[in-house]
Amino acid sequence: MISILMPVKNEALYLDELLTSIVNQSESEWELVAVDDHSTDDSLKILNDLASTNFKIKVFQNPNQGIISALRCAYSKSSGEYITRQDADDIMPTDKLKKLLSVLNSNDKGTIATGKVKYFSGTKLMDGFKKYEKWLNDLCETNSHYDHIFKECVLASANWLIKRDDFEKLGAFSDAIYPEDYHFVFKAYQNNFKIKSSNEITHLWRDHEKRASRNLEQYSDQKFFPLKVSFFKEIHGSSDICLWGAGPTGKKLAKELLRQNINFHWVTNNEKKIGKEIYGIRIFDYQSLRDRNNHKLIISVSQRDALSSIINYLKEINLNNYYEF
């Protein structure tokens, strides 16, 4: 059986559509464990009404506050051999569970199954979401998620399936920190779990102005940088580090590296910033990397065309240990 863990907070507007998509799954062996996180709308009533007529749906109230607490509660009440997560404002394609289960059962233990995503919205979908959708789906086509793990979260938060005993090996939600979806991916990476993908869409991702990832401080950039840097430090160490990029994101990243006591050699190809000091660190010309091609390079630039030219230069000087942030 698949246990679907779902935190819910003020999603009455979208719950009926989502619940219908779960009930109509082509895979019949599932349970929905929904935990209401102190909603002030009709979310809890909608859940309880459906649970009263469908034994597969279990409803609980969060004993504490927040998504992580709700997920912990849901997991403690679940009993399935397989675990997945669902957001209450999205939609499950009819064959979602069947497709993810097929991927998982076609691979060894220590595997996380995922699939492609499709964003939708009641208003105009912003270009940023379209780009993120394409980026995620490209990773699915090549099964190259870990190659880009420091750039963005490489798994949609509610688009994965894992065996329960494997989930336990990753600590389940016991040590989760925000952003909890990204933290989950890093733990999988550290523990040498594979990510395998269906080439079909397995998640319909709704964008709306009240979505948690848009509004909660826990999902802001300020939370992503500490998480990424701390895992980089754990995985790759803190010596022989270089940073390329002195724009807004590069400076944010430099500040976090310093906060975590990581010394680094800072470079840029922006002539206006070469030789200057920011946060007490001198910025050098990027060509100084020629003498450091055994170092680990963190690239933090926002221009897409700039990234391709940087990578071409790194190939030229045989600097192979580089990571996009």
C-alpha positions as CSV (number, residue, x, y, z in Angstrom):
1,M,0.0,0.0,0.0
2,I,1.1,3.6,-0.7
3,S,0.7,6.1,2.1
4,I,0.0,9.6,0.9
5,L,1.1,12.2,3.5
6,M,-0.7,15.5,3.1
7,P,-0.4,18.6,5.3
8,V,-3.3,20.9,4.9
9,K,-3.7,24.6,5.8
10,N,-6.5,26.8,4.4
11,E,-6.9,24.9,1.1
12,A,-10.7,24.7,1.0
13,L,-10.7,26.3,-2.4
14,Y,-8.7,23.5,-4.0
15,L,-9.3,20.5,-1.8
16,D,-12.3,19.0,-3.6
17,E,-10.5,18.9,-6.9
18,L,-7.4,17.4,-5.3
19,L,-9.3,14.8,-3.3
20,T,-11.2,13.7,-6.4
21,S,-7.9,13.1,-8.2
22,I,-6.7,10.9,-5.4
23,V,-9.9,8.9,-5.1
24,N,-9.8,8.3,-8.9
25,Q,-6.2,6.9,-9.0
26,S,-5.8,3.9,-11.2
27,E,-3.7,2.4,-8.4
28,S,-6.1,1.2,-5.8
29,E,-3.8,0.3,-2.9
30,W,-3.4,3.6,-1.1
31,E,-4.3,5.5,2.0
32,L,-4.4,9.3,2.4
33,V,-3.2,10.6,5.8
34,A,-4.2,14.2,6.0
35,V,-3.1,16.5,8.8
36,D,-4.9,19.8,9.2
37,D,-2.5,22.5,10.3
38,H,-5.0,24.7,12.2
39,S,-7.0,25.8,9.2
40,T,-9.4,28.7,9.6
41,D,-11.4,27.9,6.5
42,D,-13.5,24.8,5.7
43,S,-10.5,22.5,5.0
44,L,-11.0,20.3,8.0
45,K,-14.8,19.9,7.4
46,I,-14.1,18.9,3.7
47,L,-11.6,16.3,4.8
48,N,-13.8,14.9,7.6
49,D,-16.9,14.8,5.3
50,L,-15.0,12.7,2.7
51,A,-13.3,10.5,5.4
52,S,-16.7,9.6,6.8
53,T,-17.6,7.9,3.5
54,N,-14.1,6.6,2.5
55,F,-12.1,4.3,4.9
56,K,-8.9,5.0,2.9
57,I,-8.8,8.6,4.2
58,K,-7.6,9.4,7.7
59,V,-7.7,12.9,9.1
60,F,-5.8,14.3,12.0
61,Q,-5.0,17.7,13.5
62,N,-1.5,18.9,13.8
63,P,-0.4,18.7,17.5
64,N,2.1,21.5,16.9
65,Q,2.5,24.1,14.1
66,G,3.9,24.1,10.6
67,I,4.4,21.8,7.6
68,I,7.2,19.7,9.1
69,S,5.2,19.0,12.3
70,A,2.2,18.0,10.1
71,L,4.3,15.7,8.0
72,R,5.8,14.0,11.1
73,C,2.3,13.5,12.4
74,A,1.1,12.1,9.1
75,Y,4.0,9.7,8.9
76,S,3.5,8.5,12.4
77,K,-0.1,7.6,11.5
78,S,0.7,5.9,8.2
79,S,1.1,2.2,7.6
80,G,1.9,1.8,3.9
81,E,5.0,0.0,2.5
82,Y,5.5,3.0,0.2
83,I,5.6,6.7,1.1
84,T,4.8,9.8,-0.9
85,R,3.8,13.3,-0.1
86,Q,1.0,15.5,-1.6
87,D,0.3,19.2,-1.4
88,A,-3.3,20.0,-0.9
89,D,-3.5,22.6,-3.6
90,D,-2.2,20.5,-6.5
91,I,-3.7,17.7,-8.6
92,M,-2.7,14.0,-9.1
93,P,-2.8,12.8,-12.7
94,T,-4.9,9.6,-12.8
95,D,-1.9,7.3,-13.2
96,K,0.5,9.1,-10.9
97,L,0.8,6.4,-8.2
98,K,0.9,3.6,-10.7
99,K,3.6,5.2,-12.8
100,L,5.8,6.1,-9.8
101,L,5.3,2.6,-8.3
102,S,6.4,1.0,-11.6
103,V,9.6,3.1,-11.6
104,L,10.4,2.2,-8.0
105,N,9.8,-1.5,-8.5
106,S,12.0,-1.5,-11.6
107,N,15.0,-0.5,-9.6
108,D,16.9,-1.7,-6.6
109,K,16.5,-0.6,-3.0
110,G,17.9,2.9,-2.3
111,T,15.9,4.5,-5.1
112,I,13.5,7.4,-5.2
113,A,11.0,7.5,-8.0
114,T,9.9,10.8,-9.6
115,G,8.4,12.1,-12.8
116,K,7.8,15.1,-14.9
117,V,5.7,18.1,-13.7
118,K,3.3,20.5,-15.3
119,Y,2.6,23.9,-13.8
120,F,-0.9,25.4,-14.2
121,S,-2.6,28.5,-12.8
122,G,-5.9,30.3,-12.8
123,T,-4.0,33.4,-14.0
124,K,-1.1,33.9,-16.3
125,L,1.8,31.6,-15.5
126,M,5.0,33.5,-14.9
127,D,8.1,32.8,-17.0
128,G,10.0,31.7,-13.9
129,F,7.7,28.8,-13.3
130,K,7.9,27.8,-17.0
131,K,11.7,27.7,-16.8
132,Y,11.7,25.7,-13.6
133,E,9.2,23.2,-15.1
134,K,11.4,22.8,-18.2
135,W,14.6,22.5,-16.0
136,L,13.0,19.8,-13.8
137,N,11.7,17.9,-16.8
138,D,15.0,18.0,-18.6
139,L,16.6,16.4,-15.4
140,C,13.9,13.7,-15.6
141,E,14.7,12.9,-19.2
142,T,18.4,12.4,-18.4
143,N,18.2,11.2,-14.8
144,S,20.8,13.8,-14.0
145,H,19.3,15.3,-10.9
146,Y,22.4,15.2,-8.7
147,D,24.5,16.9,-11.3
148,H,22.6,20.1,-10.5
149,I,21.8,19.6,-6.8
150,F,23.3,22.9,-5.6
151,K,21.5,25.0,-8.1
152,E,17.8,24.4,-7.2
153,C,15.8,21.7,-5.5
154,V,15.9,18.9,-8.1
155,L,12.7,17.1,-6.9
156,A,9.2,18.6,-6.8
157,S,8.2,18.6,-3.2
158,A,5.1,16.3,-3.8
159,N,6.3,14.3,-6.7
160,W,8.3,11.4,-5.3
161,L,7.8,7.8,-4.0
162,I,10.1,5.8,-1.8
163,K,9.9,2.5,0.1
164,R,9.2,2.9,3.7
165,D,12.4,1.2,5.0
166,D,14.5,3.4,2.7
167,F,12.7,6.4,4.0
168,E,13.6,5.4,7.5
169,K,17.2,5.1,6.5
170,L,17.1,8.8,5.5
171,G,15.6,9.7,8.9
172,A,12.1,10.2,7.5
173,F,11.1,13.7,8.7
174,S,12.8,13.3,12.1
175,D,15.6,15.7,11.4
176,A,14.0,17.8,8.7
177,I,14.7,21.5,8.5
178,Y,13.3,24.1,6.1
179,P,13.1,24.0,3.2
180,E,12.3,20.4,4.0
181,D,12.0,19.2,0.4
182,Y,15.5,20.4,-0.4
183,H,16.8,18.9,2.8
184,F,15.3,15.6,1.9
185,V,17.1,15.6,-1.5
186,F,20.5,16.4,0.1
187,K,20.1,13.5,2.6
188,A,19.3,11.2,-0.3
189,Y,22.4,12.5,-2.1
190,Q,24.6,12.0,1.0
191,N,23.3,8.4,1.4
192,N,24.0,7.5,-2.3
193,F,20.3,7.0,-3.1
194,K,19.4,7.0,-6.8
195,I,16.7,9.2,-8.3
196,K,14.9,7.5,-11.2
197,S,12.2,9.2,-13.3
198,S,9.2,8.4,-15.4
199,N,9.3,10.2,-18.7
200,E,5.6,11.1,-18.2
201,I,4.0,13.8,-16.2
202,T,3.2,12.6,-12.7
203,H,2.4,15.9,-11.0
204,L,0.2,18.9,-11.8
205,W,1.6,21.8,-9.9
206,R,-0.8,24.7,-9.1
207,D,0.6,28.2,-8.8
208,H,-1.5,30.8,-6.9
209,E,-0.7,33.9,-5.0
210,K,-1.3,32.3,-1.6
211,R,0.9,29.2,-2.1
212,A,3.2,28.5,0.9
213,S,6.4,28.5,-1.2
214,R,5.6,32.1,-2.3
215,N,4.6,33.4,1.1
216,L,6.3,31.6,4.0
217,E,9.7,32.9,5.2
218,Q,10.9,29.3,5.5
219,Y,11.1,29.1,1.7
220,S,12.9,32.4,1.0
221,D,16.3,32.6,-0.6
222,Q,17.8,33.4,2.9
223,K,16.9,29.8,3.9
224,F,18.2,28.2,0.7
225,F,21.8,29.6,0.9
226,P,22.6,28.3,4.5
227,L,21.2,24.8,3.6
228,K,23.2,24.6,0.3
229,V,26.4,25.9,1.8
230,S,26.2,23.6,4.9
231,F,25.7,20.5,2.7
232,F,28.4,21.6,0.4
233,K,30.7,21.9,3.4
234,E,29.7,18.4,4.6
235,I,30.1,16.8,1.2
236,H,33.1,18.6,-0.3
237,G,34.9,20.1,2.7
238,S,35.8,23.7,3.3
239,S,39.3,23.9,1.9
240,D,40.5,25.0,-1.6
241,I,37.3,26.8,-2.4
242,C,36.8,29.4,-5.2
243,L,33.8,31.5,-5.9
244,W,33.0,33.0,-9.3
245,G,30.4,35.7,-9.3
246,A,30.2,39.2,-7.6
247,G,26.6,40.1,-8.6
248,P,23.7,40.2,-6.1
249,T,23.6,36.3,-5.7
250,G,27.3,36.0,-5.7
251,K,27.6,38.5,-2.8
252,K,24.8,36.8,-0.9
253,L,26.6,33.5,-1.3
254,A,30.0,35.0,-0.3
255,K,28.4,36.3,2.9
256,E,27.1,32.9,3.8
257,L,30.4,31.2,3.1
258,L,32.0,33.7,5.5
259,R,29.3,33.1,8.1
260,Q,30.1,29.4,7.9
261,N,33.8,30.1,8.3
262,I,34.7,29.0,4.8
263,N,37.7,30.8,3.2
264,F,37.6,31.2,-0.5
265,H,39.3,32.8,-3.5
266,W,36.9,35.2,-5.2
267,V,37.0,35.8,-8.9
268,T,34.9,37.6,-11.5
269,N,35.0,38.5,-15.2
270,N,33.4,41.9,-14.4
271,E,36.3,44.4,-14.9
272,K,34.6,47.0,-12.7
273,K,34.9,44.7,-9.7
274,I,38.3,43.2,-10.2
275,G,40.7,44.4,-7.5
276,K,37.9,45.7,-5.2
277,E,37.2,44.3,-1.7
278,I,33.7,43.2,-0.6
279,Y,33.2,41.9,3.0
280,G,37.0,42.3,3.4
281,I,37.7,39.8,0.6
282,R,39.6,40.9,-2.5
283,I,38.1,40.0,-5.9
284,F,40.5,38.7,-8.5
285,D,40.4,38.3,-12.3
286,Y,38.9,35.0,-13.3
287,Q,42.1,34.0,-15.1
288,S,43.7,33.5,-11.7
289,L,41.9,30.2,-11.7
290,R,44.6,28.8,-14.1
291,D,46.8,28.3,-11.0
292,R,44.0,26.7,-9.0
293,N,42.6,24.0,-11.3
294,N,42.7,21.5,-8.5
295,H,40.3,23.7,-6.4
296,K,36.5,23.4,-6.0
297,L,34.7,26.2,-7.8
298,I,31.3,27.5,-6.9
299,I,29.7,29.4,-9.7
300,S,27.0,31.9,-8.8
301,V,26.0,33.9,-11.8
302,S,22.4,34.7,-13.0
303,Q,23.0,35.2,-16.7
304,R,22.4,32.0,-18.7
305,D,24.7,33.0,-21.5
306,A,27.5,33.8,-19.1
307,L,27.3,30.3,-17.5
308,S,28.0,28.6,-20.8
309,S,31.0,30.7,-21.5
310,I,32.3,30.2,-18.0
311,I,32.1,26.4,-18.4
312,N,33.9,26.6,-21.7
313,Y,36.7,28.4,-20.0
314,L,36.9,25.9,-17.2
315,K,37.2,23.1,-19.7
316,E,40.1,25.0,-21.4
317,I,42.0,25.2,-18.1
318,N,41.0,21.7,-17.0
319,L,39.2,22.8,-13.9
320,N,36.6,20.0,-13.5
321,N,35.3,20.4,-10.0
322,Y,32.7,23.1,-10.4
323,Y,29.2,23.4,-9.0
324,E,26.4,25.7,-10.0
325,F,24.7,27.6,-7.2
